[in-house]
Amino acid sequence: MKIPERIIRIAGFIPKGTIAADIGTDHALLPVFLIQNGICPKVIASDLYPGPLETAKANVLLFGLNALIEIRQGDGLQPLKPGEADVIVIAGMGGVKIKDILAASPDVLKSARRLVLQPQSAAGCLRRWLLENNWSLVDEDLVLEGGRFYVIIVAEPRPFDSSDAGSEDDQLLEIGPRLVEKRHPLLVPFLQEKMKNMESVLKALRYARTPAAKKMRQEWKKKIDFIKGVIEDAG
C-alpha cells in the first residue's frame, strides 16, 4: 500500500509511544503506517461515513492490525472519550470545519497533548482560533504532492504563564509563522502561488466602483505587498 508523502510527514509529528486518534480516517492509511512503524502502540480511527469506514476496516484487516487499530463511526471528536488520545489528527478538511470539530468537543480537546492538523483551506482562520483557545503553534510543515501544496499545523496546549494568544500578526497567520521562522524550503514557491491567486482576485476587482469593493481591493493589495516582503526576506 503506497503511503502519500503528506501522511508520512503527519506521522513524523506524532511522538513515539503516544496513542493517536485519526479523525476522518478515510482509508486508515495513517493508522496503518503508525502501527507498522512502531510509532503508536494503539490508534483510534474514526469517520462519519460508512463507505470510508468499510474501506478502513478492510485495510486494517488486510494487515492484521485489528487488535491495535480501533475503528469507530461518529462525527468529529464525538467517538472519543476525554483522555483516550494523546494526539488528535485531523487531515484533509477545510480549516473552518476543523475549527468547528475542535470547538464542539472541549472536554476531549483539553485532554489532548498535541494536535496535528492539515487544513485544505482557511489555515489562517484555524491558526487564529487555536491561539485564541489556549493552543500554541509549535511547528508547521509544507508538502508538495501532485502539484498541490499541503500545510501541516502542529499545536500544543499553551503553558498557563504564557500570553502569546494575540502575539501573531494576522497576515503572518495566513502564511504560517513557523514556516517563516524556519525559512521552510518550500515557502517561496508556496507564497508565489498564493500571490498569483491573490493577484487574480485583485485583477477581478480592478473596475470596482462601490466603496465596499474599493476597500476590498485595498485590503488585497496590502496582503500581496506583505507576501512580497516575506518572499524578499526569505530569498
C-alpha positions as CSV (number, residue, x, y, z in Angstrom):
1,M,0.0,0.0,0.0
2,K,1.6,3.3,-1.1
3,I,1.5,5.9,1.6
4,P,1.3,9.6,0.4
5,E,4.1,11.8,1.4
6,R,1.8,14.1,3.4
7,I,0.7,11.1,5.5
8,I,4.3,10.2,6.3
9,R,5.0,13.8,7.2
10,I,2.0,14.0,9.5
11,A,3.2,10.8,11.2
12,G,6.5,12.4,11.8
13,F,4.8,14.9,14.2
14,I,3.3,12.1,16.4
15,P,5.6,11.4,19.3
16,K,6.6,7.7,19.7
17,G,4.7,5.8,22.3
18,T,1.6,8.0,22.2
19,I,-2.0,7.0,21.4
20,A,-3.3,8.8,18.3
21,A,-6.8,9.4,17.1
22,D,-7.2,9.9,13.3
23,I,-10.4,11.8,12.8
24,G,-11.9,11.4,9.3
25,T,-9.5,8.5,8.7
26,D,-10.8,7.6,5.2
27,H,-8.8,4.6,4.2
28,A,-6.9,4.3,7.5
29,L,-3.6,4.9,5.8
30,L,-2.2,6.9,8.7
31,P,-3.2,4.4,11.4
32,V,-1.7,1.5,9.5
33,F,1.6,3.5,9.0
34,L,1.8,4.5,12.7
35,I,1.4,0.9,13.9
36,Q,3.7,-0.7,11.2
37,N,6.5,1.8,12.0
38,G,6.2,1.4,15.8
39,I,5.2,5.0,16.4
40,C,2.0,4.2,18.3
41,P,1.0,1.2,20.4
42,K,-2.7,1.9,19.5
43,V,-4.6,4.1,17.2
44,I,-8.3,5.1,17.1
45,A,-9.6,5.7,13.6
46,S,-12.9,7.4,13.1
47,D,-15.1,8.6,10.3
48,L,-18.6,9.8,9.9
49,Y,-19.5,7.9,6.7
50,P,-20.0,4.1,6.3
51,G,-18.2,3.9,3.0
52,P,-14.8,5.1,4.2
53,L,-15.2,3.1,7.4
54,E,-15.7,-0.1,5.4
55,T,-12.5,0.6,3.4
56,A,-10.6,1.4,6.6
57,K,-11.8,-1.8,8.2
58,A,-10.7,-3.8,5.1
59,N,-7.2,-2.2,5.2
60,V,-6.8,-2.8,8.9
61,L,-7.8,-6.5,8.5
62,L,-5.6,-6.8,5.4
63,F,-2.5,-6.0,7.5
64,G,-3.7,-8.0,10.6
65,L,-3.8,-4.8,12.8
66,N,-7.4,-5.0,14.0
67,A,-6.2,-5.6,17.6
68,L,-4.2,-2.3,17.5
69,I,-6.4,-0.1,15.4
70,E,-9.9,0.6,16.7
71,I,-12.4,1.7,14.1
72,R,-15.3,3.9,15.2
73,Q,-18.1,5.7,13.5
74,G,-19.1,9.2,14.5
75,D,-19.0,13.0,13.9
76,G,-15.8,14.8,14.7
77,L,-14.4,14.1,18.2
78,Q,-17.6,12.6,19.5
79,P,-16.4,9.0,19.2
80,L,-13.6,9.8,21.7
81,K,-13.8,9.9,25.4
82,P,-11.7,12.5,27.3
83,G,-8.1,11.2,27.8
84,E,-8.3,8.4,25.3
85,A,-6.0,10.0,22.8
86,D,-2.7,11.8,23.4
87,V,-2.6,13.2,19.8
88,I,-5.5,14.2,17.7
89,V,-5.0,14.2,13.9
90,I,-7.5,15.9,11.6
91,A,-6.4,16.0,7.9
92,G,-8.0,16.7,4.6
93,M,-10.7,19.0,5.7
94,G,-11.3,22.7,5.5
95,G,-9.8,24.9,8.2
96,V,-13.3,26.1,9.3
97,K,-14.6,22.6,9.5
98,I,-11.6,21.5,11.6
99,K,-12.1,24.5,13.9
100,D,-15.8,23.6,14.4
101,I,-14.9,20.0,15.1
102,L,-12.4,21.0,17.8
103,A,-14.8,23.6,19.3
104,A,-17.7,21.1,19.5
105,S,-15.8,18.7,22.0
106,P,-14.0,20.8,24.6
107,D,-13.7,18.0,27.1
108,V,-12.0,15.7,24.6
109,L,-9.8,18.5,23.3
110,K,-8.5,19.7,26.6
111,S,-7.2,16.2,27.4
112,A,-5.0,16.0,24.3
113,R,-1.3,16.7,24.4
114,R,-0.9,17.6,20.7
115,L,-2.9,18.4,17.6
116,V,-1.6,17.6,14.1
117,L,-3.9,19.4,11.6
118,Q,-3.8,19.5,7.8
119,P,-6.3,22.0,6.6
120,Q,-7.2,22.1,2.9
121,S,-8.2,25.8,3.2
122,A,-8.6,28.6,5.7
123,A,-5.4,27.8,7.5
124,G,-5.1,31.3,8.8
125,C,-8.6,31.1,10.4
126,L,-7.7,27.8,12.1
127,R,-4.4,29.2,13.4
128,R,-6.1,32.2,14.9
129,W,-8.7,30.0,16.6
130,L,-6.0,27.8,18.1
131,L,-4.2,30.9,19.6
132,E,-7.5,32.3,21.0
133,N,-8.3,29.0,22.6
134,N,-5.1,28.4,24.5
135,W,-3.0,26.5,22.0
136,S,0.5,27.3,20.8
137,L,1.7,26.8,17.3
138,V,4.8,24.8,17.9
139,D,5.6,23.7,14.4
140,E,4.4,23.8,10.8
141,D,5.3,22.0,7.6
142,L,4.7,22.2,3.8
143,V,4.3,19.3,1.5
144,L,4.2,19.5,-2.3
145,E,2.3,16.5,-3.7
146,G,0.7,16.0,-7.0
147,G,1.3,19.7,-7.9
148,R,-0.5,20.9,-4.7
149,F,0.8,22.4,-1.5
150,Y,-0.4,20.9,1.8
151,V,0.0,22.7,5.1
152,I,0.5,20.9,8.3
153,I,0.0,22.7,11.6
154,V,1.2,21.3,15.0
155,A,-0.3,22.7,18.2
156,E,0.2,22.0,21.9
157,P,-1.6,23.4,25.0
158,R,-0.2,26.8,25.9
159,P,1.5,27.0,29.3
160,F,-0.5,28.9,31.9
161,D,2.2,31.5,32.3
162,S,2.2,32.2,28.5
163,S,0.4,35.2,26.9
164,D,1.0,34.7,23.2
165,A,-2.7,34.5,22.2
166,G,-2.6,37.8,20.3
167,S,1.1,38.0,19.6
168,E,0.9,36.7,16.0
169,D,0.2,39.1,13.1
170,D,-3.0,38.2,11.2
171,Q,-1.2,38.4,7.9
172,L,1.5,36.2,9.2
173,L,-1.1,33.7,10.4
174,E,-2.4,33.5,6.9
175,I,1.1,32.3,5.7
176,G,2.3,30.3,8.7
177,P,4.5,31.9,11.4
178,R,6.6,28.8,12.0
179,L,7.1,28.3,8.2
180,V,8.5,31.8,8.0
181,E,10.7,31.4,11.1
182,K,12.3,28.2,9.9
183,R,12.6,29.5,6.3
184,H,10.9,26.4,5.0
185,P,12.4,25.3,1.7
186,L,9.0,25.4,0.0
187,L,8.0,28.7,1.5
188,V,8.9,30.9,-1.5
189,P,7.1,28.7,-4.2
190,F,4.2,28.3,-1.8
191,L,3.9,32.1,-1.4
192,Q,4.4,32.7,-5.1
193,E,1.4,30.5,-5.9
194,K,-0.6,32.2,-3.2
195,M,0.3,35.6,-4.5
196,K,-0.6,34.6,-8.1
197,N,-4.1,33.6,-6.9
198,M,-4.5,36.8,-4.9
199,E,-3.4,38.9,-7.9
200,S,-6.2,37.2,-9.9
201,V,-8.7,38.4,-7.3
202,L,-7.2,41.8,-7.4
203,K,-7.5,41.9,-11.2
204,A,-11.1,41.0,-11.0
205,L,-11.6,44.0,-8.7
206,R,-9.8,46.4,-11.0
207,Y,-13.1,48.1,-12.2
208,A,-14.5,48.2,-8.7
209,R,-16.5,51.4,-8.1
210,T,-18.5,50.8,-4.9
211,P,-16.9,51.8,-1.6
212,A,-17.0,48.2,-0.3
213,A,-15.3,46.9,-3.4
214,K,-12.7,49.6,-3.3
215,K,-11.9,48.8,0.3
216,M,-11.6,45.1,-0.6
217,R,-9.2,46.0,-3.4
218,Q,-7.0,48.0,-0.9
219,E,-7.0,45.0,1.5
220,W,-6.0,42.6,-1.2
221,K,-3.2,44.9,-2.3
222,K,-2.0,45.2,1.3
223,K,-1.9,41.4,1.6
224,I,0.0,41.0,-1.7
225,D,2.6,43.6,-0.6
226,F,3.0,41.7,2.7
227,I,3.7,38.4,0.9
228,K,6.1,40.1,-1.4
229,G,8.0,41.4,1.6
230,V,8.1,37.9,3.1
231,I,9.4,36.4,-0.2
232,E,12.2,39.1,-0.3
233,D,13.2,38.3,3.2
234,A,13.2,34.6,2.6
235,G,15.1,34.8,-0.7
